[in-house]
Amino acid sequence: MTIMSTLLTLLDAFDNLPQARDLRETTYRALGDAVVDVGCGGGRAVGELAARGVRAIGVDLNPAMIQAAADRWPAAEFHVADATALPLDDGSVTGYRADKLLHALPEPERAVAEARRVLAAHGRAVLIGQDWDTWVIDSDNPELTRALVHARADRMPHPRIARRYRNLLLDNGFTDVTVEVHTIVWTDASCLPTLADIAGEGAWLDAQAARARDDRLFAALPIFVASGTRAG
């Protein structure tokens, strides 16, 4: 399995959760009729917005990911581009959405500045993502679990950026900034691909698989949703 197909599998496993579907609906509110989804991955949000008559534009830096998204959602618009240099004119969209993106960027503040540039006056920006240190996983070895979670977090350029979403929006001239927390809970084997991404193969993952078989798995992840309005 290629790295991209592994990533798509992880994204699909998350996106197919009923809780994740409800969360996406929350992030679509008040985005208007022209929306850019930056770091669109497999294009799920772009496809769903396009199906509602929105001009939905998906942007991702990975050409293979964009090709996969275009194949999955042929009615939508996709571009290969950097989050800090979007192929859009100033003020050309009414909504900006970045889901599970900023933690992977070397300079996330530049992406938020770019969001302000492409949004029309009074347009809405929505930032969605997890703080990678906030995984809650029941385990017989909590010390190892904590070490694995922190080690996985430290592989990201900005694993704790979600706790800065509000300030990033304020620093870039957004008003009416709000933050919500939506917690995703797993109690079955659907979480195992994600836990494997955290820990890799081995005894710890085997123990979690056993918990899933015995209906004793518990994992929870708070997802932060920050939104703001571009000042006129």
C-alpha positions as CSV (number, residue, x, y, z in Angstrom):
1,M,0.0,0.0,0.0
2,T,1.4,3.4,-1.0
3,I,1.7,6.3,1.5
4,M,-1.1,8.1,-0.3
5,S,-3.5,5.2,-0.2
6,T,-2.7,4.7,3.4
7,L,-3.5,8.3,4.1
8,L,-6.8,8.1,2.1
9,T,-7.7,5.0,4.1
10,L,-7.2,6.9,7.4
11,L,-9.1,9.9,6.1
12,D,-12.0,7.8,4.9
13,A,-12.2,5.9,8.2
14,F,-12.5,9.1,10.0
15,D,-14.8,10.9,7.5
16,N,-17.3,7.9,7.5
17,L,-17.9,8.2,11.2
18,P,-21.4,9.5,12.0
19,Q,-19.8,12.0,14.4
20,A,-17.4,13.2,11.7
21,R,-20.3,13.7,9.3
22,D,-22.1,15.8,11.9
23,L,-19.0,17.8,12.5
24,R,-18.6,18.5,8.7
25,E,-22.2,19.8,8.6
26,T,-21.2,22.2,11.4
27,T,-18.3,23.5,9.5
28,Y,-20.4,24.2,6.3
29,R,-22.6,26.7,8.0
30,A,-22.6,30.3,6.6
31,L,-19.8,29.7,4.1
32,G,-21.7,31.3,1.3
33,D,-21.9,30.3,-2.4
34,A,-18.2,30.2,-3.2
35,V,-15.9,28.1,-0.9
36,V,-12.3,27.1,-1.0
37,D,-11.4,24.0,1.0
38,V,-7.6,24.1,1.5
39,G,-5.8,20.9,2.2
40,C,-8.8,19.1,0.7
41,G,-7.3,15.6,0.7
42,G,-9.6,13.2,-0.9
43,G,-12.1,15.9,-1.5
44,R,-15.0,14.8,0.6
45,A,-16.0,18.3,1.8
46,V,-15.6,19.7,-1.7
47,G,-17.8,17.1,-3.2
48,E,-20.5,17.5,-0.6
49,L,-20.5,21.3,-1.0
50,A,-20.6,21.1,-4.8
51,A,-23.6,18.7,-4.5
52,R,-25.5,21.6,-2.7
53,G,-24.9,24.0,-5.6
54,V,-21.9,25.8,-4.0
55,R,-19.0,26.7,-6.2
56,A,-16.6,24.5,-4.3
57,I,-12.8,24.6,-4.9
58,G,-10.5,22.0,-3.5
59,V,-6.8,22.8,-3.1
60,D,-4.0,20.5,-2.0
61,L,-0.3,20.5,-2.5
62,N,-0.1,16.8,-3.3
63,P,-0.8,16.2,-7.1
64,A,-1.7,12.5,-6.5
65,M,-4.2,13.5,-3.8
66,I,-5.8,16.1,-6.1
67,Q,-6.1,13.4,-8.8
68,A,-7.8,11.1,-6.4
69,A,-10.2,13.8,-5.3
70,A,-11.0,14.7,-8.9
71,D,-11.7,11.1,-9.7
72,R,-14.0,10.8,-6.7
73,W,-15.8,14.1,-7.2
74,P,-15.9,15.0,-10.9
75,A,-18.4,17.7,-10.4
76,A,-16.1,19.8,-8.2
77,E,-13.1,22.0,-9.0
78,F,-9.6,21.0,-7.8
79,H,-6.2,22.6,-8.0
80,V,-2.7,21.7,-6.9
81,A,-1.4,24.7,-4.9
82,D,0.3,25.8,-1.7
83,A,-1.9,26.9,1.2
84,T,0.1,30.1,1.3
85,A,-0.3,30.9,-2.4
86,L,-3.8,30.0,-3.5
87,P,-4.8,30.3,-7.2
88,L,-7.6,32.8,-6.4
89,D,-8.1,36.5,-6.8
90,D,-8.4,38.8,-3.8
91,G,-11.8,38.7,-2.3
92,S,-13.0,36.0,-4.7
93,V,-14.6,33.5,-2.2
94,T,-17.3,33.8,0.5
95,G,-16.0,30.9,2.6
96,Y,-12.6,29.4,3.5
97,R,-12.2,26.0,5.1
98,A,-9.1,24.3,6.4
99,D,-9.6,20.9,8.0
100,K,-6.7,19.0,9.5
101,L,-4.2,21.2,7.7
102,L,-2.4,23.8,9.8
103,H,-0.5,21.3,11.9
104,A,1.3,20.1,8.8
105,L,2.4,23.5,7.6
106,P,5.8,25.0,8.3
107,E,4.3,28.5,8.7
108,P,0.6,28.2,9.5
109,E,0.2,31.9,10.1
110,R,0.9,32.5,6.4
111,A,-2.0,30.3,5.5
112,V,-4.4,32.3,7.7
113,A,-3.1,35.5,6.1
114,E,-3.8,34.0,2.7
115,A,-7.3,33.1,3.9
116,R,-7.9,36.8,4.6
117,R,-6.7,37.8,1.2
118,V,-9.0,35.5,-0.8
119,L,-12.1,36.1,1.3
120,A,-14.6,38.8,0.3
121,A,-15.5,41.3,3.0
122,H,-17.6,39.6,5.7
123,G,-16.6,36.2,4.4
124,R,-16.2,33.3,6.8
125,A,-13.1,31.3,7.7
126,V,-13.3,28.0,9.5
127,L,-10.3,26.2,10.9
128,I,-10.7,22.6,12.0
129,G,-8.3,20.2,13.6
130,Q,-7.0,18.3,16.6
131,D,-4.4,19.2,19.1
132,W,-2.2,16.1,18.7
133,D,-1.4,16.0,22.4
134,T,-5.0,15.6,23.4
135,W,-5.7,12.0,22.4
136,V,-7.4,10.1,25.2
137,I,-6.9,6.3,25.0
138,D,-7.7,3.7,27.6
139,S,-4.7,1.4,28.0
140,D,-3.2,-1.0,30.6
141,N,0.1,0.9,30.0
142,P,-0.8,4.6,30.3
143,E,2.9,5.7,30.5
144,L,3.7,4.0,27.2
145,T,0.4,5.4,25.7
146,R,1.3,8.9,26.7
147,A,4.8,8.5,25.2
148,L,3.4,7.1,21.9
149,V,0.9,10.0,21.6
150,H,3.6,12.6,22.3
151,A,6.1,10.9,19.9
152,R,3.4,10.9,17.1
153,A,2.7,14.6,17.8
154,D,6.3,15.5,17.6
155,R,6.4,14.2,14.0
156,M,4.2,17.2,13.0
157,P,5.6,20.7,12.3
158,H,3.0,22.3,14.5
159,P,1.1,19.5,16.5
160,R,-0.4,22.0,19.0
161,I,-1.6,24.6,16.5
162,A,-5.3,24.0,17.2
163,R,-5.0,25.7,20.6
164,R,-3.8,28.8,18.6
165,Y,-6.6,28.9,16.1
166,R,-8.4,31.7,17.9
167,N,-5.4,33.9,18.1
168,L,-4.3,33.3,14.5
169,L,-7.7,34.5,13.3
170,L,-7.6,37.6,15.6
171,D,-4.1,38.4,14.6
172,N,-5.1,38.4,10.9
173,G,-8.0,40.8,11.3
174,F,-10.9,38.4,11.7
175,T,-13.8,39.4,14.0
176,D,-16.6,37.6,15.8
177,V,-14.1,34.8,16.4
178,T,-15.6,31.7,18.1
179,V,-14.2,28.3,19.1
180,E,-16.1,25.1,19.6
181,V,-14.9,21.6,20.7
182,H,-16.4,18.5,19.2
183,T,-15.1,15.2,20.6
184,I,-15.0,12.1,18.5
185,V,-15.3,8.8,20.4
186,W,-14.4,5.3,19.2
187,T,-15.3,2.1,21.0
188,D,-14.7,-0.4,18.2
189,A,-12.2,-1.7,15.7
190,S,-12.8,1.2,13.3
191,C,-10.2,3.1,15.3
192,L,-7.5,0.6,14.8
193,P,-6.0,2.1,11.6
194,T,-5.7,5.4,13.4
195,L,-4.1,3.8,16.5
196,A,-1.7,2.0,14.1
197,D,-0.7,5.4,12.7
198,I,0.1,6.5,16.3
199,A,1.9,3.4,17.5
200,G,2.9,1.2,14.6
201,E,2.7,-2.6,14.8
202,G,3.5,-4.3,18.0
203,A,2.3,-5.3,21.4
204,W,0.5,-2.1,22.3
205,L,-1.6,-2.2,19.1
206,D,-2.2,-5.9,19.6
207,A,-3.6,-5.0,23.0
208,Q,-5.9,-2.4,21.5
209,A,-7.1,-4.9,18.9
210,A,-7.9,-7.3,21.7
211,R,-9.9,-4.6,23.5
212,A,-11.8,-4.0,20.3
213,R,-12.7,-7.7,20.0
214,D,-13.8,-7.7,23.7
215,D,-15.8,-4.5,23.2
216,R,-13.5,-2.7,25.6
217,L,-11.7,-0.2,23.3
218,F,-12.0,3.5,24.2
219,A,-10.4,6.4,22.4
220,A,-11.5,10.0,22.2
221,L,-10.2,13.0,20.3
222,P,-11.3,16.6,20.8
223,I,-11.6,18.5,17.5
224,F,-11.4,22.3,17.6
225,V,-13.5,24.4,15.3
226,A,-12.6,28.1,15.1
227,S,-14.4,30.5,12.9
228,G,-14.3,34.2,12.2
229,T,-15.5,36.9,9.8
230,R,-13.2,38.8,7.6
231,A,-13.5,42.5,8.5
232,G,-15.0,44.6,5.7
